């Protein structure tokens, strides 16, 4: 039997990412975001949703750029810390030990420890209520070559042990149960 609850955000798991922003070292910041996702393949587009009262919000509004940095189980404590502390009060890089590094296409830095950094340029800001959605075009992706299979050229995010967020808790991903199209693949 199912029961009804009040309307809420119950689409889980979500990636727990660190969004980096700023256009110069003196205003770089990072914040944890789980309201994040893909919106389009061609052109490659994604979104983040951020509360206007967050320290990074006016930085992203001004620069119209940010980087989505995927996180790992190893980065879990730093990821949580960046979500519960404000960049107006702390230098998050110093407090967490995470490292800013240059992006290729945007002025916002990547997080060097991230296995995958997605450089984004804002196309539209959509006020939604508690959060505003930054709809952005992906202009570059930096992937850590430690997770690249040298024989096949396949990049293996699962080997990085990605961090996910489920209703107030962090988890890492589980075992592989299939791949896209496996349910209809014909046996040889």
Buried (B, 14 or more C-beta within 10 A) or exposed (E): EEEEEEEEEEEEBBBBBBBBBBBEEEBBBBBBBBBBBEEEEEEBBBBBBBEEEBBBBEBBBEBBBBBBBBBBBBBBEBBBBBBEBBBEEBEBBEEBEBEBBEBEBBBBBBBBBBBBBBBBBBBEBEEEEEBBBBBBBBBBBBBBEEBBEEEEEEBEBEBBBBBBBEEEEBBBBEEEEEEEEEEEEEEE
